[in-house]
Amino acid sequence: MNASVSARARIRAPARIRGRLVRGRVTPLGLMLALTFATGVVDAVGYLRLDQVFAGNMTGNVVILGMAAIGGTGLPVLGPVVALVAFVAGAAVAGRVLRTAAPGWTGRCTGLLGGVGLVLAATALGLAVIGTGTPAARASMAASLALAMGVQAATARHLGVKDVTTVVVTSTLTGLAADSRLGAARGQGALRRGTAVALIIAGAVTGAALCQVHEGLAVALAALVVLTATGLGHAYTRPGNSP
């Protein structure tokens, strides 16, 4: 009996060690950077295939609508408007869910980001089945992507990883430049900020490349990234969770 218990303990020990090693490498910063990459992919799809709509970067939509307001520009109106409304709705829903949540990664964060991944997966399926042949189809796909990005952005805001909002990098670039040697020379967070900018660019490049094959593939990749990050976050960053 004692020998059997000892053998089981020896088998479980390496698993516990591996779990601790993985947990040490999985951080909220790393997970938010992964979501930043996914945003780059999604925005590439929105701009290239859904009438120049930004699903994550709402500043771009606001600027497009402002320019379109004078008329005669040929710029889209329906897509950016729908995306803005959907993004705000998603952020509001996430904010409501997280209103009484404890700081850090909780089960509510898992549920919200898991929902983001599932919405992206459903959108990828919709792109494959319905396509983008009509304005209504493009607007509905843009709304779905923007809804997901709104939930993601609000959840990232709750998690509070400095300089990584997952959906825009304007403030990140501002901090990177202002604290650089050419600016205040503080040198704080340069690696984190630079990585966020590089990953959203890499996501956009990847999304654009996959759009050459099919836009659904790009959104499916974004869904996979979000769901993977969600699973890792649930398993290794929740307070009290031991691998």
C-alpha positions in Angstrom: 0.0 0.0 0.0 2.7 2.5 1.0 4.7 1.5 -2.1 1.8 2.3 -4.3 1.2 5.7 -2.7 4.9 6.5 -3.0 4.8 5.6 -6.7 1.8 7.8 -7.4 3.5 10.6 -5.6 6.6 10.2 -7.7 4.5 10.3 -10.9 2.6 13.4 -9.8 5.7 15.4 -8.7 7.0 16.1 -12.2 3.5 17.2 -13.2 3.4 19.7 -10.3 6.8 21.0 -11.2 5.8 21.5 -14.8 2.6 23.2 -13.7 4.6 25.7 -11.6 7.0 26.4 -14.5 4.1 27.1 -16.8 2.4 29.2 -14.3 5.5 31.3 -13.9 5.6 31.9 -17.6 1.9 32.7 -18.0 1.4 36.3 -16.9 -1.4 38.8 -17.5 1.0 40.9 -19.6 1.7 38.0 -21.9 -2.0 37.2 -22.2 -2.9 40.8 -23.0 -0.1 40.9 -25.6 -1.6 37.8 -27.3 -5.0 39.6 -27.4 -3.2 42.6 -28.9 -2.0 40.4 -31.8 -5.6 39.1 -32.3 -6.8 42.7 -32.5 -4.4 43.4 -35.3 -5.7 40.4 -37.2 -9.4 41.4 -36.7 -8.8 45.0 -37.7 -7.1 43.9 -40.9 -10.1 41.9 -41.8 -12.5 44.8 -41.0 -10.5 47.3 -43.1 -9.7 45.1 -46.0 -13.0 43.1 -46.3 -15.7 44.9 -44.4 -15.8 48.4 -46.0 -12.8 49.9 -44.2 -14.2 49.3 -40.8 -12.1 49.1 -37.7 -13.4 46.5 -35.2 -11.0 47.4 -32.4 -9.7 50.9 -33.1 -12.7 53.1 -32.7 -10.6 56.3 -33.3 -10.3 55.2 -36.9 -14.1 54.8 -37.2 -14.7 58.2 -35.7 -12.3 59.9 -38.1 -13.8 58.1 -41.1 -17.3 59.2 -40.1 -16.1 62.7 -39.6 -14.6 62.9 -43.1 -17.6 61.1 -44.6 -19.9 63.8 -43.1 -18.9 66.4 -45.7 -20.1 64.1 -48.5 -18.5 63.2 -51.8 -15.7 61.3 -50.2 -16.9 57.8 -51.0 -16.1 56.8 -47.5 -18.3 54.2 -45.8 -20.9 55.3 -43.2 -23.0 52.2 -42.3 -20.1 50.0 -41.3 -18.3 52.4 -39.0 -21.6 53.4 -37.3 -22.6 49.8 -36.7 -19.1 49.0 -35.4 -19.2 51.9 -33.0 -22.5 51.0 -31.6 -21.6 47.3 -31.3 -18.2 48.1 -29.6 -19.9 50.4 -27.0 -22.5 47.8 -26.4 -19.9 45.1 -25.8 -17.8 47.3 -23.5 -20.9 48.2 -21.5 -21.9 44.6 -21.1 -18.4 43.6 -19.9 -18.3 46.6 -17.6 -21.6 45.6 -16.0 -20.5 42.0 -15.6 -17.2 43.1 -14.0 -18.7 45.9 -11.8 -18.4 43.9 -8.6 -15.6 41.5 -9.7 -12.5 41.3 -7.6 -9.3 42.8 -9.1 -7.2 40.5 -11.3 -8.3 37.5 -13.3 -11.5 35.9 -12.1 -14.1 33.5 -13.5 -15.9 36.5 -14.9 -12.9 37.4 -17.0 -12.7 33.8 -18.2 -16.4 33.9 -19.2 -16.1 37.2 -21.0 -13.0 36.4 -22.9 -14.3 33.0 -23.7 -17.4 34.6 -25.1 -15.1 36.9 -27.2 -13.4 33.8 -28.7 -16.7 32.1 -29.4 -18.1 35.2 -31.1 -15.0 35.4 -33.3 -15.4 31.7 -34.1 -19.0 32.2 -35.1 -18.0 35.2 -37.2 -15.4 33.1 -39.0 -18.1 30.6 -39.7 -20.4 33.3 -40.9 -17.8 34.7 -43.2 -17.2 31.2 -44.7 -21.0 30.5 -45.2 -22.6 33.9 -45.8 -19.6 35.8 -47.2 -19.2 39.5 -47.6 -21.2 40.0 -50.9 -23.8 42.4 -49.6 -23.6 45.6 -47.5 -25.9 44.0 -44.9 -23.6 41.0 -44.6 -20.5 43.1 -44.3 -22.2 45.3 -41.7 -23.4 42.4 -39.6 -19.9 40.8 -39.6 -18.4 44.1 -38.7 -20.9 44.5 -35.8 -20.0 41.0 -34.6 -16.3 41.7 -34.6 -16.7 45.1 -32.9 -18.9 43.6 -30.2 -16.2 41.1 -29.4 -13.5 43.8 -29.4 -15.6 45.9 -27.0 -15.9 43.1 -24.5 -12.2 42.4 -24.9 -11.2 46.0 -24.3 -13.3 46.4 -21.2 -12.0 43.1 -19.8 -8.4 44.2 -20.4 -9.2 47.5 -18.7 -10.4 45.6 -15.7 -7.2 43.5 -15.6 -5.2 46.8 -15.7 -2.0 45.7 -17.5 -0.2 49.0 -17.9 0.2 50.3 -21.5 -1.6 47.3 -23.0 -5.2 48.0 -23.8 -5.2 45.2 -26.5 -7.2 47.4 -29.0 -5.2 50.6 -29.6 -1.5 51.6 -29.3 -1.7 55.4 -29.5 -1.2 55.8 -25.7 1.4 53.0 -25.8 3.4 54.9 -28.5 3.0 58.1 -26.6 4.5 56.5 -23.5 7.3 54.8 -25.5 8.4 58.1 -27.1 7.9 60.3 -24.0 9.9 58.0 -21.8 12.6 57.3 -24.4 16.1 58.7 -24.4 14.9 61.4 -26.8 12.2 62.3 -24.3 12.2 62.1 -20.5 14.9 59.4 -20.6 13.0 57.3 -18.0 13.3 54.1 -19.9 10.3 52.7 -18.2 8.3 49.9 -19.9 10.0 50.3 -23.2 10.1 46.5 -23.9 6.4 46.1 -22.9 5.3 49.0 -25.0 7.5 48.1 -28.0 6.2 44.5 -27.9 2.6 45.7 -27.9 3.2 47.8 -31.0 5.1 45.1 -32.7 2.4 42.5 -32.0 -0.5 44.6 -33.3 1.5 45.2 -36.5 2.3 41.5 -36.7 -1.4 40.7 -36.3 -2.3 43.2 -39.1 0.3 41.6 -41.4 -0.9 38.1 -40.6 -4.6 39.1 -41.1 -3.9 40.8 -44.4 -2.0 37.7 -45.6 -4.8 35.4 -44.6 -7.3 37.6 -46.3 -5.6 36.8 -49.5 -6.8 33.2 -48.9 -10.1 33.9 -47.1 -11.0 36.4 -44.4 -12.7 33.6 -42.4 -9.3 32.0 -41.8 -8.0 35.2 -40.4 -10.9 35.6 -37.9 -10.6 31.9 -37.1 -6.9 32.4 -36.1 -7.9 35.4 -33.9 -10.5 33.2 -32.2 -7.9 30.5 -31.6 -5.5 33.0 -30.1 -8.2 34.5 -27.8 -9.5 31.1 -26.7 -6.0 29.8 -26.0 -5.2 33.0 -23.9 -8.5 32.6 -22.0 -7.7 29.0 -21.2 -4.2 29.8 -20.0 -5.5 32.7 -18.0 -8.2 30.6 -16.3 -5.7 27.8 -15.5 -2.7 29.8 -14.3 -3.5 33.3 -13.3 -6.6 33.0 -11.2 -6.0 33.7 -7.5 -5.9 30.5 -5.5 -5.6 28.3 -8.6 -2.8 25.7 -8.2 -1.8 23.6 -11.1 
